[in-house]
Amino acid sequence: ATRVSLDNQAGAQAAVAHLASLGHRKIGYLGGQQDAPTNVARRQGWLAGLRAAGVSPRRSWARELVSDSTVGEQMTQAAENARALLDPAEGVTAIFCFSDLLAAMLCRVALDMGRRTPQDLSIVGFDNLSWTALYNPPLTTVTQPLDEMGRAAGQALLDELARRDSAGPDSAPGREIVIQPQLIVRESTAAPAKENLA
């Protein structure tokens, strides 16, 4: 069977490359469930992006959710993780988030701590949910091209059915189609404030 997937690692790496191109070097990762495959791929992309920018990250710059917690516990834990990343001792000037929901929560936590987005902290989400363009500020995010993924899945199914009709049910080898995500730059990212570069 054919599988259509998103290159989560490439999307995360593009987000970090964008932040690095603005001048950020201390870039955190506000992650999802620590052992979930999507989170692992996005964390790897974050690390690859930092290494490509010549940055050696601190272990404390990545904060992820414990996988066996409830949804309510995860939101509490995510807020705690956000506060930890925003600790002035960490010096983080930008944060790549596992999802748009975490990015929106991070904006709120940062504001509660007196840090404005993007003046004091740049934030990038992932998913390009419909509300992200309307958020204040409009959220820079990595989009999952669902239309393209759907077309690829539909075409793969048609191709597989045609092969089975002509050569039998066991003739269709499995394959994977990997779709590349796109970075959508909006207003939640900017160059770091001069006083944050020390």
Summary of the structure (lengths in Angstrom):
residues: 198
radius of gyration: 18.9
end to end distance: 52.5
largest distance: 67.1
contacts: 655
relative contact order: 0.20
helix: 45%
strand: 19%
